[in-house]
Amino acid sequence: MFVIVSYDVRENKRRTQIHKVLKSYGEWVQYSVFECQLEKKDYLRLRDRLDRLIDKEKGDNIRFYFLCDRCTGQVERIGGRMPLEDGAVFV
């Protein structure tokens, strides 16, 4: 399954932990957005790991958007730059 994962996490330490977990499952495409091609078991493992990291009472949230196989071919990118690990960007 193809999943877009976005997150809004207030605290830097938790946000960094979430970023590291997501990086091991997918491709970082925007500052708080990852694209992941996952098997069901990997999605469940990822969801569990992320659920344990966020602080729901402080407003942290993570969203999962599932795209069907037919829809993944409809993803289009216009402009922008891909983020790098050190916060810099490349063209």
C-alpha positions as a printed NumPy array, in Angstrom:
array([[  0.   ,   0.   ,   0.   ],
       [  1.114,   3.548,  -0.736],
       [  0.725,   5.86 ,   2.266],
       [  1.346,   9.563,   2.689],
       [  2.219,  10.327,   6.314],
       [  2.097,  13.868,   7.643],
       [  2.735,  14.983,  11.182],
       [  2.361,  18.024,  13.379],
       [  4.433,  17.642,  16.523],
       [  5.162,  20.589,  18.777],
       [  8.284,  19.505,  20.638],
       [ 11.603,  19.223,  18.789],
       [ 12.784,  16.024,  20.493],
       [  9.575,  14.12 ,  19.697],
       [  9.489,  15.55 ,  16.183],
       [ 13.067,  14.347,  15.585],
       [ 12.227,  10.871,  16.904],
       [  9.191,  10.649,  14.632],
       [ 11.249,  11.821,  11.659],
       [ 13.852,   9.109,  12.313],
       [ 11.209,   6.383,  12.541],
       [  9.506,   7.517,   9.344],
       [ 12.832,   7.75 ,   7.521],
       [ 13.297,   4.024,   8.061],
       [  9.933,   3.321,   6.365],
       [  9.717,   5.792,   3.511],
       [ 10.951,   8.808,   1.597],
       [ 11.041,  12.28 ,   3.124],
       [  9.362,  14.549,   0.562],
       [  8.482,  17.693,   2.54 ],
       [  9.371,  18.911,   6.005],
       [  6.606,  16.993,   7.787],
       [  5.568,  14.619,   5.001],
       [  6.745,  11.154,   4.013],
       [  5.73 ,   8.833,   1.185],
       [  5.817,   5.163,   2.158],
       [  5.308,   1.976,   0.168],
       [  4.357,  -0.511,   2.893],
       [  3.129,  -4.007,   3.453],
       [  0.221,  -4.253,   5.901],
       [  2.438,  -5.636,   8.691],
       [  4.953,  -2.794,   8.224],
       [  2.176,  -0.201,   8.337],
       [  0.862,  -1.68 ,  11.586],
       [  4.368,  -1.693,  13.088],
       [  4.968,   1.912,  11.96 ],
       [  1.62 ,   3.08 ,  13.328],
       [  2.313,   1.453,  16.687],
       [  5.794,   2.992,  16.94 ],
       [  4.487,   6.457,  16.095],
       [  1.528,   6.163,  18.447],
       [  3.931,   5.539,  21.318],
       [  6.008,   8.622,  20.459],
       [  3.385,  11.35 ,  20.207],
       [  1.857,  13.322,  23.039],
       [ -1.852,  13.552,  22.189],
       [ -2.577,  15.797,  25.16 ],
       [ -0.179,  18.417,  23.778],
       [ -1.848,  18.355,  20.363],
       [  0.593,  16.143,  18.465],
       [ -1.018,  14.371,  15.546],
       [ -0.081,  12.135,  12.66 ],
       [ -2.203,  11.556,   9.569],
       [ -2.095,   8.621,   7.176],
       [ -3.453,   9.057,   3.644],
       [ -3.842,   5.83 ,   1.683],
       [ -3.586,   5.949,  -2.102],
       [ -4.822,   3.101,  -4.259],
       [ -2.495,   1.633,  -6.888],
       [ -4.328,   3.516,  -9.622],
       [ -4.081,   6.795,  -7.672],
       [ -0.32 ,   6.634,  -7.075],
       [  0.187,   7.306, -10.778],
       [ -1.771,  10.525, -10.33 ],
       [  0.706,  12.059,  -7.877],
       [  2.231,  15.148,  -9.445],
       [  4.909,  17.508,  -8.176],
       [  5.382,  21.07 ,  -9.318],
       [  8.454,  22.974,  -8.206],
       [  9.741,  23.024,  -4.716],
       [ 12.922,  21.634,  -3.342],
       [ 13.509,  18.406,  -1.512],
       [ 14.665,  18.802,   2.127],
       [ 18.059,  17.519,   3.264],
       [ 18.959,  16.243,   6.703],
       [ 20.791,  19.362,   7.817],
       [ 17.851,  21.621,   6.98 ],
       [ 19.393,  22.752,   3.664],
       [ 17.637,  22.105,   0.394],
       [ 18.691,  21.003,  -3.052],
       [ 17.143,  21.831,  -6.397]])
